[in-house]
Amino acid sequence: MEIRYWLRDMRLSHGLSQEETAREVEISARYYQSLEAGQSFPSRQVRHKLSLLFGNSVIDFLAEEEKENLEAS
């Protein structure tokens, strides 16, 4: 699963809008929208804030995504 889909799923499961999520992690709504659109990848700082907001799930997701990419190589 790509991070953009995962972000959307996590945001919706927490009952947040894109604007609310952006505000919680202290980024612009436009930047958050670009993350969900797959146009940008979150910086380390943003990933950390998302992990706090979503309960460390971002770290787990990225570790799983990296594992899948290594297995595919």
RODREN-13313 format. One record per residue (C-alpha): residue in three letters; z, y, x. Coordinates in pm, whole numbers. Each point is the difference from the previous one (the first is absolute). Layout:
BEGIN
<"ala"; <Z; Y; X>>
...
//
This chain:
BEGIN
<"met"; <0; 0; 0>>
<"glu"; <-89; 342; 131>>
<"ile"; <280; 251; 37>>
<"arg"; <-159; 234; -254>>
<"tyr"; <33; -261; -275>>
<"trp"; <349; -88; 112>>
<"leu"; <106; 367; -11>>
<"arg"; <-129; 35; -355>>
<"asp"; <174; -320; -112>>
<"met"; <330; 103; 157>>
<"arg"; <-19; 352; -141>>
<"leu"; <-71; -127; -350>>
<"ser"; <272; -267; 20>>
<"his"; <247; 277; 84>>
<"gly"; <-126; 209; -293>>
<"leu"; <-119; 287; 218>>
<"ser"; <-304; 224; -23>>
<"gln"; <-202; 82; 311>>
<"glu"; <154; 347; -1>>
<"glu"; <355; -135; -26>>
<"thr"; <-61; -247; 281>>
<"ala"; <-146; 273; 220>>
<"arg"; <299; 224; -67>>
<"glu"; <245; -281; 81>>
<"val"; <-162; -66; 339>>
<"glu"; <-57; 370; 69>>
<"ile"; <-379; 1; 18>>
<"ser"; <-261; 177; -208>>
<"ala"; <-126; -165; -317>>
<"arg"; <-352; 33; 140>>
<"tyr"; <93; -198; 313>>
<"tyr"; <170; -268; -209>>
<"gln"; <-309; -24; -221>>
<"ser"; <-210; -51; 313>>
<"leu"; <230; -288; 99>>
<"glu"; <-50; -174; -334>>
<"ala"; <-374; 67; 18>>
<"gly"; <-17; -168; 341>>
<"gln"; <-124; 317; 166>>
<"ser"; <308; 36; 222>>
<"phe"; <256; -231; 157>>
<"pro"; <367; 106; -8>>
<"ser"; <151; 124; 322>>
<"arg"; <301; -174; 147>>
<"gln"; <229; 266; -147>>
<"val"; <-153; -34; -346>>
<"arg"; <19; -381; 20>>
<"his"; <369; 34; 83>>
<"lys"; <62; 228; -298>>
<"leu"; <-195; -232; -229>>
<"ser"; <205; -294; 125>>
<"leu"; <319; 186; -92>>
<"leu"; <-137; 91; -341>>
<"phe"; <-129; -350; -78>>
<"gly"; <278; -197; 170>>
<"asn"; <-149; -89; 340>>
<"ser"; <-296; -163; -169>>
<"val"; <-254; 198; 202>>
<"ile"; <123; -160; 321>>
<"asp"; <-29; -346; -156>>
<"phe"; <-346; 78; -134>>
<"leu"; <-132; 127; 334>>
<"ala"; <141; -302; 183>>
<"glu"; <-171; -234; -248>>
<"glu"; <-327; 193; 21>>
<"glu"; <6; -20; 381>>
<"lys"; <67; -375; -18>>
<"glu"; <-297; -47; -236>>
<"asn"; <-225; 202; 233>>
<"leu"; <103; -210; 299>>
<"glu"; <-62; -324; -188>>
<"ala"; <-345; 122; -106>>
<"ser"; <-102; 74; 362>>
//
